[in-house]
Amino acid sequence: MILTQSVRCPYCGEFFESSLDVSSGSQEYFEDCYVCCRPIIFFTRVDHEGDLLSVEIRRDDD
């Protein structure tokens, strides 16, 4: 299942919509900011029923 989440870029501070695929369980992956194009690390936590528990984003250089 794909969910849409509004996230704030940790570099430029702009908000953008990101699509999260919760069908694969908890994940760690990179996605570029749609505004400044810098790489953001996404950490998604999904429970055993496929519900999104949390989304954490960090700068690539943290």
Distance bins in CASP14 RR format, pairs under 12 A and 6 or more apart:
PFRMAT RR
TARGET T0000
AUTHOR 0000-0000-0000
RMODE 2
METHOD distances of the structure
MODEL  1
1 19 0 0 0 0 0 1 0 0 0 0 0
1 20 0 0 0 0 1 0 0 0 0 0 0
1 21 1 0 0 1 0 0 0 0 0 0 0
1 22 1 0 1 0 0 0 0 0 0 0 0
1 23 1 0 1 0 0 0 0 0 0 0 0
1 24 0 0 0 0 0 1 0 0 0 0 0
1 25 0 0 0 0 0 1 0 0 0 0 0
1 46 0 0 0 0 1 0 0 0 0 0 0
1 49 0 0 0 0 0 1 0 0 0 0 0
1 50 1 0 0 1 0 0 0 0 0 0 0
1 51 0 0 0 0 1 0 0 0 0 0 0
1 52 0 0 0 0 1 0 0 0 0 0 0
2 17 0 0 0 0 0 1 0 0 0 0 0
2 18 0 0 0 0 0 1 0 0 0 0 0
2 19 1 0 1 0 0 0 0 0 0 0 0
2 20 1 0 0 1 0 0 0 0 0 0 0
2 21 1 0 1 0 0 0 0 0 0 0 0
2 22 1 0 0 1 0 0 0 0 0 0 0
2 23 1 0 0 1 0 0 0 0 0 0 0
2 24 0 0 0 0 0 1 0 0 0 0 0
2 44 0 0 0 0 0 1 0 0 0 0 0
2 52 0 0 0 0 0 1 0 0 0 0 0
3 17 0 0 0 0 0 1 0 0 0 0 0
3 18 0 0 0 0 1 0 0 0 0 0 0
3 19 1 0 0 1 0 0 0 0 0 0 0
3 20 1 0 1 0 0 0 0 0 0 0 0
3 21 0 0 0 0 1 0 0 0 0 0 0
3 22 1 0 1 0 0 0 0 0 0 0 0
3 23 0 0 0 0 1 0 0 0 0 0 0
3 25 0 0 0 0 0 1 0 0 0 0 0
3 44 0 0 0 0 1 0 0 0 0 0 0
3 46 0 0 0 0 1 0 0 0 0 0 0
3 50 0 0 0 0 0 1 0 0 0 0 0
3 51 0 0 0 0 1 0 0 0 0 0 0
3 52 1 0 1 0 0 0 0 0 0 0 0
3 53 0 0 0 0 0 1 0 0 0 0 0
3 55 0 0 0 0 1 0 0 0 0 0 0
4 16 0 0 0 0 0 1 0 0 0 0 0
4 17 1 0 1 0 0 0 0 0 0 0 0
4 18 1 0 0 1 0 0 0 0 0 0 0
4 19 1 0 1 0 0 0 0 0 0 0 0
4 20 1 0 0 1 0 0 0 0 0 0 0
4 21 0 0 0 0 0 1 0 0 0 0 0
4 22 0 0 0 0 0 1 0 0 0 0 0
4 52 0 0 0 0 0 1 0 0 0 0 0
4 55 0 0 0 0 0 1 0 0 0 0 0
5 15 0 0 0 0 0 1 0 0 0 0 0
5 16 0 0 0 0 1 0 0 0 0 0 0
5 17 1 0 0 1 0 0 0 0 0 0 0
5 18 1 0 1 0 0 0 0 0 0 0 0
5 19 1 0 0 1 0 0 0 0 0 0 0
5 20 1 0 1 0 0 0 0 0 0 0 0
5 21 0 0 0 0 0 1 0 0 0 0 0
5 22 0 0 0 0 0 1 0 0 0 0 0
5 31 0 0 0 0 0 1 0 0 0 0 0
5 42 0 0 0 0 1 0 0 0 0 0 0
5 44 0 0 0 0 1 0 0 0 0 0 0
5 52 1 0 0 1 0 0 0 0 0 0 0
5 54 0 0 0 0 0 1 0 0 0 0 0
5 55 1 0 1 0 0 0 0 0 0 0 0
5 56 0 0 0 0 0 1 0 0 0 0 0
5 57 0 0 0 0 1 0 0 0 0 0 0
6 14 0 0 0 0 0 1 0 0 0 0 0
6 15 1 0 1 0 0 0 0 0 0 0 0
6 16 1 0 0 1 0 0 0 0 0 0 0
6 17 1 0 1 0 0 0 0 0 0 0 0
6 18 1 0 0 1 0 0 0 0 0 0 0
6 19 0 0 0 0 0 1 0 0 0 0 0
6 20 0 0 0 0 0 1 0 0 0 0 0
6 34 0 0 0 0 0 1 0 0 0 0 0
6 55 0 0 0 0 0 1 0 0 0 0 0
6 57 0 0 0 0 0 1 0 0 0 0 0
7 13 0 0 0 0 1 0 0 0 0 0 0
7 14 0 0 0 0 1 0 0 0 0 0 0
7 15 1 0 0 1 0 0 0 0 0 0 0
7 16 1 0 0 1 0 0 0 0 0 0 0
7 17 1 0 0 1 0 0 0 0 0 0 0
7 18 1 0 1 0 0 0 0 0 0 0 0
7 19 0 0 0 0 0 1 0 0 0 0 0
7 20 0 0 0 0 1 0 0 0 0 0 0
7 31 0 0 0 0 1 0 0 0 0 0 0
7 33 0 0 0 0 1 0 0 0 0 0 0
7 34 0 0 0 0 1 0 0 0 0 0 0
7 35 0 0 0 0 0 1 0 0 0 0 0
7 40 1 0 0 1 0 0 0 0 0 0 0
7 41 0 0 0 0 0 1 0 0 0 0 0
7 42 0 0 0 0 1 0 0 0 0 0 0
7 43 0 0 0 0 0 1 0 0 0 0 0
7 44 0 0 0 0 0 1 0 0 0 0 0
7 55 1 0 0 1 0 0 0 0 0 0 0
7 56 0 0 0 0 1 0 0 0 0 0 0
7 57 1 0 1 0 0 0 0 0 0 0 0
7 58 0 0 0 0 0 1 0 0 0 0 0
8 14 1 0 0 1 0 0 0 0 0 0 0
8 15 1 0 1 0 0 0 0 0 0 0 0
8 16 0 0 0 0 1 0 0 0 0 0 0
8 17 0 0 0 0 0 1 0 0 0 0 0
8 18 0 0 0 0 0 1 0 0 0 0 0
8 33 0 0 0 0 1 0 0 0 0 0 0
8 34 0 0 0 0 0 1 0 0 0 0 0
8 35 0 0 0 0 0 1 0 0 0 0 0
8 36 0 0 0 0 0 1 0 0 0 0 0
8 40 0 0 0 0 1 0 0 0 0 0 0
8 55 0 0 0 0 0 1 0 0 0 0 0
8 56 0 0 0 0 0 1 0 0 0 0 0
8 57 1 0 0 1 0 0 0 0 0 0 0
8 58 0 0 0 0 0 1 0 0 0 0 0
8 59 0 0 0 0 0 1 0 0 0 0 0
9 15 1 0 0 1 0 0 0 0 0 0 0
9 16 1 0 0 1 0 0 0 0 0 0 0
9 17 0 0 0 0 0 1 0 0 0 0 0
9 18 0 0 0 0 0 1 0 0 0 0 0
9 31 0 0 0 0 0 1 0 0 0 0 0
9 32 0 0 0 0 1 0 0 0 0 0 0
9 33 1 0 1 0 0 0 0 0 0 0 0
9 34 0 0 0 0 1 0 0 0 0 0 0
9 35 1 0 0 1 0 0 0 0 0 0 0
9 36 1 0 0 1 0 0 0 0 0 0 0
9 37 0 0 0 0 1 0 0 0 0 0 0
9 38 1 0 0 1 0 0 0 0 0 0 0
9 39 0 0 0 0 0 1 0 0 0 0 0
9 40 1 0 0 1 0 0 0 0 0 0 0
9 41 0 0 0 0 0 1 0 0 0 0 0
9 42 0 0 0 0 0 1 0 0 0 0 0
9 57 0 0 0 0 1 0 0 0 0 0 0
9 58 0 0 0 0 0 1 0 0 0 0 0
9 59 0 0 0 0 1 0 0 0 0 0 0
9 60 0 0 0 0 0 1 0 0 0 0 0
10 16 0 0 0 0 0 1 0 0 0 0 0
10 31 0 0 0 0 0 1 0 0 0 0 0
10 33 0 0 0 0 1 0 0 0 0 0 0
10 35 0 0 0 0 0 1 0 0 0 0 0
10 36 0 0 0 0 0 1 0 0 0 0 0
10 38 0 0 0 0 1 0 0 0 0 0 0
10 39 0 0 0 0 0 1 0 0 0 0 0
10 40 1 0 0 1 0 0 0 0 0 0 0
10 41 0 0 0 0 1 0 0 0 0 0 0
10 42 0 0 0 0 0 1 0 0 0 0 0
10 56 0 0 0 0 0 1 0 0 0 0 0
10 57 1 0 0 1 0 0 0 0 0 0 0
10 58 1 0 0 1 0 0 0 0 0 0 0
10 59 1 0 1 0 0 0 0 0 0 0 0
10 60 0 0 0 0 1 0 0 0 0 0 0
10 61 0 0 0 0 1 0 0 0 0 0 0
10 62 1 0 0 1 0 0 0 0 0 0 0
11 32 0 0 0 0 0 1 0 0 0 0 0
11 33 1 0 0 1 0 0 0 0 0 0 0
11 34 0 0 0 0 0 1 0 0 0 0 0
11 35 0 0 0 0 1 0 0 0 0 0 0
11 36 1 0 1 0 0 0 0 0 0 0 0
11 37 0 0 0 0 1 0 0 0 0 0 0
11 38 1 0 1 0 0 0 0 0 0 0 0
11 39 0 0 0 0 1 0 0 0 0 0 0
11 40 1 0 0 1 0 0 0 0 0 0 0
11 41 0 0 0 0 0 1 0 0 0 0 0
11 57 0 0 0 0 0 1 0 0 0 0 0
11 58 0 0 0 0 0 1 0 0 0 0 0
11 59 1 0 0 1 0 0 0 0 0 0 0
11 60 0 0 0 0 1 0 0 0 0 0 0
11 61 0 0 0 0 1 0 0 0 0 0 0
11 62 0 0 0 0 0 1 0 0 0 0 0
12 32 0 0 0 0 0 1 0 0 0 0 0
12 33 1 0 0 1 0 0 0 0 0 0 0
12 34 0 0 0 0 0 1 0 0 0 0 0
12 35 1 0 1 0 0 0 0 0 0 0 0
12 36 1 0 1 0 0 0 0 0 0 0 0
12 37 0 0 0 0 1 0 0 0 0 0 0
12 38 1 0 0 1 0 0 0 0 0 0 0
12 40 0 0 0 0 0 1 0 0 0 0 0
12 59 0 0 0 0 0 1 0 0 0 0 0
13 33 0 0 0 0 1 0 0 0 0 0 0
13 34 0 0 0 0 0 1 0 0 0 0 0
13 35 0 0 0 0 1 0 0 0 0 0 0
13 36 0 0 0 0 1 0 0 0 0 0 0
13 38 0 0 0 0 0 1 0 0 0 0 0
13 40 0 0 0 0 0 1 0 0 0 0 0
13 57 0 0 0 0 0 1 0 0 0 0 0
13 59 0 0 0 0 0 1 0 0 0 0 0
14 33 1 0 0 1 0 0 0 0 0 0 0
14 34 0 0 0 0 1 0 0 0 0 0 0
14 35 1 0 1 0 0 0 0 0 0 0 0
14 36 1 0 0 1 0 0 0 0 0 0 0
14 37 0 0 0 0 0 1 0 0 0 0 0
14 38 0 0 0 0 0 1 0 0 0 0 0
14 40 0 0 0 0 0 1 0 0 0 0 0
15 33 0 0 0 0 0 1 0 0 0 0 0
15 34 0 0 0 0 1 0 0 0 0 0 0
15 35 0 0 0 0 1 0 0 0 0 0 0
15 57 0 0 0 0 0 1 0 0 0 0 0
16 31 0 0 0 0 1 0 0 0 0 0 0
16 32 0 0 0 0 0 1 0 0 0 0 0
16 33 1 0 0 1 0 0 0 0 0 0 0
16 34 1 0 1 0 0 0 0 0 0 0 0
16 35 1 0 0 1 0 0 0 0 0 0 0
16 36 0 0 0 0 1 0 0 0 0 0 0
16 37 0 0 0 0 0 1 0 0 0 0 0
16 38 0 0 0 0 0 1 0 0 0 0 0
16 40 0 0 0 0 1 0 0 0 0 0 0
16 57 0 0 0 0 0 1 0 0 0 0 0
17 31 0 0 0 0 0 1 0 0 0 0 0
17 33 0 0 0 0 0 1 0 0 0 0 0
17 34 0 0 0 0 1 0 0 0 0 0 0
17 35 0 0 0 0 0 1 0 0 0 0 0
18 29 0 0 0 0 0 1 0 0 0 0 0
18 30 0 0 0 0 0 1 0 0 0 0 0
18 31 1 0 0 1 0 0 0 0 0 0 0
18 32 0 0 0 0 0 1 0 0 0 0 0
18 33 0 0 0 0 1 0 0 0 0 0 0
18 34 0 0 0 0 1 0 0 0 0 0 0
18 35 0 0 0 0 0 1 0 0 0 0 0
18 40 0 0 0 0 1 0 0 0 0 0 0
18 42 1 0 0 1 0 0 0 0 0 0 0
18 44 0 0 0 0 0 1 0 0 0 0 0
18 52 0 0 0 0 0 1 0 0 0 0 0
18 55 0 0 0 0 1 0 0 0 0 0 0
18 57 0 0 0 0 1 0 0 0 0 0 0
19 29 0 0 0 0 0 1 0 0 0 0 0
19 31 0 0 0 0 1 0 0 0 0 0 0
19 34 0 0 0 0 0 1 0 0 0 0 0
19 42 0 0 0 0 0 1 0 0 0 0 0
19 44 0 0 0 0 0 1 0 0 0 0 0
19 55 0 0 0 0 0 1 0 0 0 0 0
20 26 0 0 0 0 0 1 0 0 0 0 0
20 27 0 0 0 0 1 0 0 0 0 0 0
20 29 0 0 0 0 1 0 0 0 0 0 0
20 31 0 0 0 0 1 0 0 0 0 0 0
20 42 1 0 0 1 0 0 0 0 0 0 0
20 43 0 0 0 0 0 1 0 0 0 0 0
20 44 1 0 1 0 0 0 0 0 0 0 0
20 45 0 0 0 0 0 1 0 0 0 0 0
20 46 0 0 0 0 1 0 0 0 0 0 0
20 50 0 0 0 0 0 1 0 0 0 0 0
20 51 0 0 0 0 0 1 0 0 0 0 0
20 52 1 0 0 1 0 0 0 0 0 0 0
20 53 0 0 0 0 0 1 0 0 0 0 0
20 54 0 0 0 0 0 1 0 0 0 0 0
20 55 1 0 0 1 0 0 0 0 0 0 0
20 56 0 0 0 0 0 1 0 0 0 0 0
20 57 0 0 0 0 0 1 0 0 0 0 0
21 27 1 0 0 1 0 0 0 0 0 0 0
21 29 0 0 0 0 1 0 0 0 0 0 0
21 31 0 0 0 0 0 1 0 0 0 0 0
21 42 0 0 0 0 0 1 0 0 0 0 0
21 44 0 0 0 0 1 0 0 0 0 0 0
21 46 0 0 0 0 1 0 0 0 0 0 0
21 50 0 0 0 0 0 1 0 0 0 0 0
21 52 0 0 0 0 0 1 0 0 0 0 0
21 55 0 0 0 0 0 1 0 0 0 0 0
22 42 0 0 0 0 0 1 0 0 0 0 0
22 44 1 0 0 1 0 0 0 0 0 0 0
22 45 0 0 0 0 1 0 0 0 0 0 0
22 46 1 0 1 0 0 0 0 0 0 0 0
22 47 0 0 0 0 1 0 0 0 0 0 0
22 48 0 0 0 0 0 1 0 0 0 0 0
22 49 0 0 0 0 0 1 0 0 0 0 0
22 50 1 0 1 0 0 0 0 0 0 0 0
22 51 1 0 0 1 0 0 0 0 0 0 0
22 52 1 0 1 0 0 0 0 0 0 0 0
22 53 0 0 0 0 1 0 0 0 0 0 0
22 54 0 0 0 0 0 1 0 0 0 0 0
22 55 0 0 0 0 1 0 0 0 0 0 0
23 44 0 0 0 0 0 1 0 0 0 0 0
23 46 0 0 0 0 1 0 0 0 0 0 0
23 49 0 0 0 0 0 1 0 0 0 0 0
23 50 1 0 0 1 0 0 0 0 0 0 0
23 51 0 0 0 0 0 1 0 0 0 0 0
23 52 0 0 0 0 0 1 0 0 0 0 0
24 44 0 0 0 0 1 0 0 0 0 0 0
24 46 0 0 0 0 1 0 0 0 0 0 0
24 50 0 0 0 0 1 0 0 0 0 0 0
24 52 0 0 0 0 0 1 0 0 0 0 0
25 43 0 0 0 0 0 1 0 0 0 0 0
25 44 1 0 0 1 0 0 0 0 0 0 0
25 45 0 0 0 0 1 0 0 0 0 0 0
25 46 1 0 1 0 0 0 0 0 0 0 0
25 47 0 0 0 0 1 0 0 0 0 0 0
25 48 0 0 0 0 1 0 0 0 0 0 0
25 49 0 0 0 0 0 1 0 0 0 0 0
25 50 1 0 0 1 0 0 0 0 0 0 0
25 51 0 0 0 0 0 1 0 0 0 0 0
25 52 0 0 0 0 1 0 0 0 0 0 0
25 53 0 0 0 0 0 1 0 0 0 0 0
26 42 0 0 0 0 0 1 0 0 0 0 0
26 43 1 0 0 1 0 0 0 0 0 0 0
26 44 1 0 1 0 0 0 0 0 0 0 0
26 45 1 0 1 0 0 0 0 0 0 0 0
26 46 1 0 1 0 0 0 0 0 0 0 0
26 47 0 0 0 0 1 0 0 0 0 0 0
26 48 0 0 0 0 0 1 0 0 0 0 0
26 50 0 0 0 0 1 0 0 0 0 0 0
26 51 0 0 0 0 0 1 0 0 0 0 0
26 52 0 0 0 0 1 0 0 0 0 0 0
26 53 0 0 0 0 1 0 0 0 0 0 0
26 54 0 0 0 0 1 0 0 0 0 0 0
26 55 0 0 0 0 0 1 0 0 0 0 0
26 56 0 0 0 0 0 1 0 0 0 0 0
27 41 0 0 0 0 0 1 0 0 0 0 0
27 42 1 0 0 1 0 0 0 0 0 0 0
27 43 1 0 0 1 0 0 0 0 0 0 0
27 44 1 0 1 0 0 0 0 0 0 0 0
27 45 0 0 0 0 1 0 0 0 0 0 0
27 46 1 0 0 1 0 0 0 0 0 0 0
27 50 0 0 0 0 0 1 0 0 0 0 0
27 52 0 0 0 0 0 1 0 0 0 0 0
27 54 0 0 0 0 0 1 0 0 0 0 0
27 55 0 0 0 0 0 1 0 0 0 0 0
27 56 0 0 0 0 0 1 0 0 0 0 0
28 40 0 0 0 0 0 1 0 0 0 0 0
28 41 1 0 0 1 0 0 0 0 0 0 0
28 42 1 0 0 1 0 0 0 0 0 0 0
28 43 1 0 1 0 0 0 0 0 0 0 0
28 44 1 0 0 1 0 0 0 0 0 0 0
28 45 0 0 0 0 0 1 0 0 0 0 0
28 55 0 0 0 0 0 1 0 0 0 0 0
28 56 0 0 0 0 1 0 0 0 0 0 0
28 57 0 0 0 0 0 1 0 0 0 0 0
28 58 0 0 0 0 1 0 0 0 0 0 0
29 39 0 0 0 0 0 1 0 0 0 0 0
29 40 0 0 0 0 1 0 0 0 0 0 0
29 41 1 0 0 1 0 0 0 0 0 0 0
29 42 1 0 1 0 0 0 0 0 0 0 0
29 43 0 0 0 0 1 0 0 0 0 0 0
29 44 0 0 0 0 1 0 0 0 0 0 0
29 55 0 0 0 0 0 1 0 0 0 0 0
29 56 0 0 0 0 0 1 0 0 0 0 0
29 57 0 0 0 0 0 1 0 0 0 0 0
29 58 0 0 0 0 0 1 0 0 0 0 0
29 60 0 0 0 0 0 1 0 0 0 0 0
30 38 0 0 0 0 0 1 0 0 0 0 0
30 39 1 0 1 0 0 0 0 0 0 0 0
30 40 1 0 0 1 0 0 0 0 0 0 0
30 41 1 0 1 0 0 0 0 0 0 0 0
30 42 1 0 0 1 0 0 0 0 0 0 0
30 43 0 0 0 0 0 1 0 0 0 0 0
30 57 0 0 0 0 0 1 0 0 0 0 0
30 58 0 0 0 0 0 1 0 0 0 0 0
30 59 0 0 0 0 0 1 0 0 0 0 0
30 60 1 0 0 1 0 0 0 0 0 0 0
31 37 0 0 0 0 0 1 0 0 0 0 0
31 38 0 0 0 0 0 1 0 0 0 0 0
31 39 1 0 0 1 0 0 0 0 0 0 0
31 40 1 0 1 0 0 0 0 0 0 0 0
31 41 0 0 0 0 1 0 0 0 0 0 0
31 42 1 0 1 0 0 0 0 0 0 0 0
31 43 0 0 0 0 0 1 0 0 0 0 0
31 44 0 0 0 0 0 1 0 0 0 0 0
31 55 0 0 0 0 0 1 0 0 0 0 0
31 57 0 0 0 0 1 0 0 0 0 0 0
31 58 0 0 0 0 0 1 0 0 0 0 0
31 60 0 0 0 0 0 1 0 0 0 0 0
32 38 1 0 0 1 0 0 0 0 0 0 0
32 39 1 0 1 0 0 0 0 0 0 0 0
32 40 1 0 0 1 0 0 0 0 0 0 0
32 41 0 0 0 0 0 1 0 0 0 0 0
32 42 0 0 0 0 0 1 0 0 0 0 0
32 60 0 0 0 0 1 0 0 0 0 0 0
33 39 1 0 0 1 0 0 0 0 0 0 0
33 40 1 0 1 0 0 0 0 0 0 0 0
33 41 0 0 0 0 0 1 0 0 0 0 0
33 42 0 0 0 0 0 1 0 0 0 0 0
33 57 0 0 0 0 1 0 0 0 0 0 0
33 59 0 0 0 0 0 1 0 0 0 0 0
33 60 0 0 0 0 0 1 0 0 0 0 0
34 40 0 0 0 0 0 1 0 0 0 0 0
36 59 0 0 0 0 0 1 0 0 0 0 0
36 60 0 0 0 0 0 1 0 0 0 0 0
37 60 0 0 0 0 0 1 0 0 0 0 0
38 57 0 0 0 0 0 1 0 0 0 0 0
38 58 0 0 0 0 0 1 0 0 0 0 0
38 59 1 0 0 1 0 0 0 0 0 0 0
38 60 1 0 0 1 0 0 0 0 0 0 0
38 61 0 0 0 0 1 0 0 0 0 0 0
38 62 0 0 0 0 0 1 0 0 0 0 0
39 57 0 0 0 0 0 1 0 0 0 0 0
39 58 0 0 0 0 0 1 0 0 0 0 0
39 59 0 0 0 0 1 0 0 0 0 0 0
39 60 1 0 1 0 0 0 0 0 0 0 0
39 61 0 0 0 0 1 0 0 0 0 0 0
39 62 0 0 0 0 0 1 0 0 0 0 0
40 55 0 0 0 0 0 1 0 0 0 0 0
40 56 0 0 0 0 0 1 0 0 0 0 0
40 57 1 0 1 0 0 0 0 0 0 0 0
40 58 1 0 0 1 0 0 0 0 0 0 0
40 59 1 0 0 1 0 0 0 0 0 0 0
40 60 1 0 0 1 0 0 0 0 0 0 0
40 61 0 0 0 0 0 1 0 0 0 0 0
40 62 0 0 0 0 0 1 0 0 0 0 0
41 55 0 0 0 0 0 1 0 0 0 0 0
41 56 0 0 0 0 1 0 0 0 0 0 0
41 57 1 0 0 1 0 0 0 0 0 0 0
41 58 1 0 1 0 0 0 0 0 0 0 0
41 59 1 0 0 1 0 0 0 0 0 0 0
41 60 1 0 0 1 0 0 0 0 0 0 0
41 61 0 0 0 0 1 0 0 0 0 0 0
41 62 1 0 0 1 0 0 0 0 0 0 0
42 52 0 0 0 0 0 1 0 0 0 0 0
42 54 0 0 0 0 0 1 0 0 0 0 0
42 55 1 0 0 1 0 0 0 0 0 0 0
42 56 1 0 0 1 0 0 0 0 0 0 0
42 57 1 0 1 0 0 0 0 0 0 0 0
42 58 0 0 0 0 1 0 0 0 0 0 0
42 59 0 0 0 0 0 1 0 0 0 0 0
42 60 0 0 0 0 0 1 0 0 0 0 0
43 52 0 0 0 0 0 1 0 0 0 0 0
43 53 0 0 0 0 0 1 0 0 0 0 0
43 54 1 0 0 1 0 0 0 0 0 0 0
43 55 1 0 0 1 0 0 0 0 0 0 0
43 56 1 0 1 0 0 0 0 0 0 0 0
43 57 1 0 0 1 0 0 0 0 0 0 0
43 58 1 0 0 1 0 0 0 0 0 0 0
43 62 0 0 0 0 0 1 0 0 0 0 0
44 50 0 0 0 0 0 1 0 0 0 0 0
44 51 0 0 0 0 0 1 0 0 0 0 0
44 52 1 0 0 1 0 0 0 0 0 0 0
44 53 0 0 0 0 1 0 0 0 0 0 0
44 54 1 0 0 1 0 0 0 0 0 0 0
44 55 1 0 1 0 0 0 0 0 0 0 0
44 56 0 0 0 0 1 0 0 0 0 0 0
44 57 0 0 0 0 1 0 0 0 0 0 0
45 51 0 0 0 0 1 0 0 0 0 0 0
45 52 1 0 0 1 0 0 0 0 0 0 0
45 53 1 0 1 0 0 0 0 0 0 0 0
45 54 1 0 1 0 0 0 0 0 0 0 0
45 55 1 0 0 1 0 0 0 0 0 0 0
45 56 0 0 0 0 1 0 0 0 0 0 0
46 52 1 0 1 0 0 0 0 0 0 0 0
46 53 1 0 0 1 0 0 0 0 0 0 0
46 54 0 0 0 0 1 0 0 0 0 0 0
46 55 0 0 0 0 0 1 0 0 0 0 0
47 53 1 0 1 0 0 0 0 0 0 0 0
47 54 0 0 0 0 0 1 0 0 0 0 0
56 62 0 0 0 0 0 1 0 0 0 0 0
END
